[in-house]
Amino acid sequence: MEAKNNKKTIWAWCMFDWANQSYNMVIISTIFPAYYVALTTNAKNGNMVTFFGHQYVNTVLQTFVLGLSYLIIVVILPILTSIADYRGNKKIYLQLFTWMGALSCAGLFFFKPDSALELPLIFFGLASIGYCGGFVFYNSYLPQIATVDQQDAVSARGFIYGFLGSIVVQVICFIPVLEPLWFGIHDDALPARIAFLIVGIWWIGFAIIPFIMLPKGEPNAGSHNYNVLTGGFKELAKVFGKVKKMPLLKRFLSAFFFYSVGVQTILLVAASFAAKELHMPDDDLIGIILVIQVVAILGAWLTSLASAKYGNARTLIVLIAIWTVLCCLVYFITTEMQFYVAAFVVGLVMGGVQSLSRSTYSKYLPPNIPDTASFFSFYDVTEKLSIVVGLFCFSFVEARTHEMRYSALTLDCFFAIGLFLLIVLWLAEKKYRISDIEVPV
């Protein structure tokens, strides 16, 4: 087994984040949503679209496809990650999902103004599955490549690489989008389609580095003779049995679910809130997304320093307390300047929460466990379920009240519960320790 804290291995691991965050920025946050809404809104049909013979509101359909992709991940990843640990081949799955995501993004190049929506939205969903699926196996490498005392810093470094990479891709894509005549482009739809192709090439191009340099993984099959599907379920059941005996891990996953409902949903709807409630133009929204990404780099770095000094649980308590107050204040935002201030704070705590959550979970795992991918599938499934719950609650409240501000207050309830559970976790740390299976001290 390769020694931990190897600089080249950690760099290669971080480059995966550098590669795939281009999807999160361009496809989820900026260019694709704007392009999709523009192409599916017209004077004849308004915002209604046809998908496999049925009529939908355009944004509802997009959200449905995204939510469905998360549900698919929730269903298949516990099986796949258990199989990966059982066989010791999690790098193969990392490559499989990455290729799926990158090729699907590139496939969106063929999403033209006169195109039917079926194929583009299938590509959109497959890109989401590829992104989420690859992240599970990527996350599971953290305890394999870094010692416990280095995991906070390594996790933060990965997010910093991701934020930097996404900014670079966004700038590259924005140049032809904002100034198409510089390149002799007269087709209004072509710059956005080129951006989708750039994302696919960037994603798979830089992912080749971790594909080559990351370790393969250690098999955990023992003397079992299970077939692939049965072995996956049996390994998953065994891991779940272990999780139930880990008091700190159970408490953390509960807190993580509730505050992730708020964090992940806000990140997905922030631009829509600004456009709908504050009527901000697209150029300003693009600026906000870039501000959030840049500030998130600073937030991830500051959080790693704070966790080293004060501990993970206490640092997370402070971050989620800030989120709780901020989410409540969203109800009162009425001006662009107020939204910019809120976006700055969101960026600052966003990077910190995401990087520290991943490393905290890794720290609560027993040392030297071989089935890290199976354990991290619980982490990622919890996160994806929180996204589904958050999007449903946000949309439901908005549909009933016709006010996104009330939806924000609903998310604040999840933050408050998550904050309470984090305090419970912090108090429990004094009672329990981490061993092969956690037991009372």
Secondary structure, DSSP 4 states (H G I P E B T S, - for coil): -PPTT-HHHHHHHHHHHHHHHHIIIIIIISHHHHHHHHHH-BTTTBTEEEETTEEEEHHHHHHHHHHHHHHHHHHHHHHHHHHHHHHT-HHHHHHHHHHHHHHHHHHGGG--TT--SHHHHHHHHHHHHHHHHHHHHHHTTHHHHS-GGGHHHHHHHHHHHHHHHHHHHHHHHHHHHH-GGGGT---TTHHHHHHHHHHHHHHHHHHHHHHHHS-------TT----HHHHHHHHHHHHHHHHHT-HHHHHHHHHHHHHHHHHHHHHHHHHHHHHHHS---HHHHHHHHHHHHHHHHHHHHHHHHHHHHH-HHHHHHHHHHHHHHHHHHGGG--SHHHHHHHHHHHHHHHHHHHHHHHHHHHHTSPTT-S-HHHHHHHHHHHHHHHHHHHHHHHHHHHHHHS-HHHHHHHHHHHHHHHHHHHHHHHHHTTTEE-SSS-EE-
